[in-house]
Amino acid sequence: MTLTTMETAVERVRAAYARIAEVDRPEVWITLVPESEALEAAALVDAAVAAGADLPLAGATLAVKDNIDVAGLPTTAACPSFASGPAAASAPAVQRLVDAGAVVLGKTNLDQFATGLVGTRSPYGAVRHATLPDRVSGGSSSGSAVAVALGIADIGLGTDTAGSGRVPAAFGGLVGLKTTVGLVPTTGVVPACRSYDVVTTFTRGLDLGVLATRLMARDGARSWPVDVRLGLRAAPVVAVPRVADLAPLSPGWRAAFASAVAAVEATGASVRVVDVSPMLDAARLLYDGAILAERYEAVGTFLAAEPSDADPTVASIILGGRAITAADYVADRARLDTARVAALDALDGCDLLLLPTTTEHPTIADVQADPIGINRRLGTYTNFVNLLDMAAVAVPAGEADGGPFGVTILSRAFDDQLSVDLAARLLDRHRDTAAGDEPVLVDGGVDVLVVGAHLRGQPLNRELDALGGRFVASVRTSDAYRLVALDTVPRKPGLVRVGPGAGAPIAGEVWRLSSGALGRFLAALPSPMSLGRAELSDGTWVVGFGCTAEAGAAGTDITATGGWVEALRRGL
């Protein structure tokens, strides 16, 4: 986590409220927790830490988009008349962060009913960009993003249906993390499109966003599959759009994206140009197709009563879903199923897809002059993502047109960790791509010891890559093992347990596989290899490679080399 460990929660909260006063941006907040109450919550966190509690977010300050419930605070969705009093309980996504030590500062402004990518559609005022106040902050999660960009909050919670967790990240120079739909529970969230809403995070660095998201991603409508990929290979294939697919970009943003592609290649990835136009076409179904009926289902009845504080642009969009028939909706869901298959086909052979997060950075005046047209352009590369069941990490990637520029790394559903891994490599150019130290989003997995042909740089390491294996550490076994060279193709060693003190420590690597991947790995394991328990030099036990007793007896003893790589170096 990127928090200063020397600071207490109380100190961080005091600093946050001092920063609120310093920047004087009242449009960021809809409801601000009184400083005295936030300090009381922070003092409880400090007391818990002093008593030995493990609070991974101890002292983190939290800004929550005001379509997400926080206990004791009203939820307005940026429409005052919509609020029905203080929420009785916090949304699970919020509560999990609070339980981990985060302190809520307040509820933030948004495009009303989370409908928009601009941050200007609110009776509480347009949320100005953090450093370029004539420009939009991006929406709909505008207040949460700006609270983080201004250095007030450590974590901003947003929601993302059409790009609301990514466009503000691009404009603010932030990391925006949007998981696969359904992983983070949306209970306690005012829906925009119930089938496609995701609770997201804004942070100034990747590690904190991943940690917060990992804490939230439990007990949602979906869970990580048993064969989830836990790591990105050292040399992935990253898809990028054709030149024709980049036509909506402003010239400055087009040049910045070319630099971002070069930066991806510099991490050791290879780039493959693909046709993303079918994905961009599918994006239109969110607002121009029958999927709009989901927005009407969420709040259409309320808006049909013509409340005086409804934003006219938002109301016109949502009420447009009133006449959509069930047949129309089913037909467009079928079109999305077809588009989803086409997207997977386009990405066949690629690990990830890199796109510009959005097209340009308009001024507030530009948006006021053309509220629908500009908003539609801003969603060019974001609107299709949830519709096609993809995950995304938006990261800063330099500057363009005098402001921050950002790209988004997209993955297939449940391959979220792969996007995180590439984001980590992009944000830290000096990171060892095979070190396995990217922040971990997916909990769980089984640690497996390899000592031979599956080591990095060896011919069968590709099998671990294909299974989404994650390098954990270089290790040594206890002194209870012998290593023998087997007569196999390709050449590989066998690890034989002979008892404590009767062998020698053998060099190896620990890789982490999901349980499903481990099952596939074991099912494909050729004779005479086997998997069993192996003891490491620190006394821990992991799943490890071995071989049959007959093969071990027939092999050539190479224990004295200390490991397979050294044995190969000696020509044994």
Secondary structure, DSSP 8 states (H G I E B T S, - for coil): --S-TTS-HHHHHHHHHHHHHHHT-GGGEEEE--HHHHHHHHHHHHHHHHTT---TTTT-EEEEETTB--BTSB--TT-GGG--SBBSS--HHHHHHHHTT-EEEEEE--SGGG--SSS---TT---B-SS-TTBB--SSSHHHHHHHHTTS-SEEEEEESSSTTTHHHHHHT-EEEE-STTSS--TTB--SSTTT-EEEEEESSHHHHHHHHHHH-SSSSS---TT------SS-EEEEE-GGGGTTS-HHHHHHHHHHHHHHHHTT-EEEEE--HHHHHHHTHHHHSTTHHHHHHHHHHHHHT--TTS-HHHHHHHHTTTT--HHHHHHHHHHHHHHHHHHHHHTTT-SEEEEES-S---BHHHHHHSHHHHHHHHTTTTTHHHHTTEEEEEEEEEEETTEEEEEEEEEETT-HHHHHHHHHHHH-TTS-TTS--S---S---EEEEE-STTSTTSTTHHHHHHTT-EEEEEEEB-SSEEEEEES-SS-EEEEEE--TTSS---EEEEEEE-HHHHHHHHHT--TTEEEEEEEBTTS-EEEEEEE-HHHHHHSEE-GGGSSHHHHHHTT-
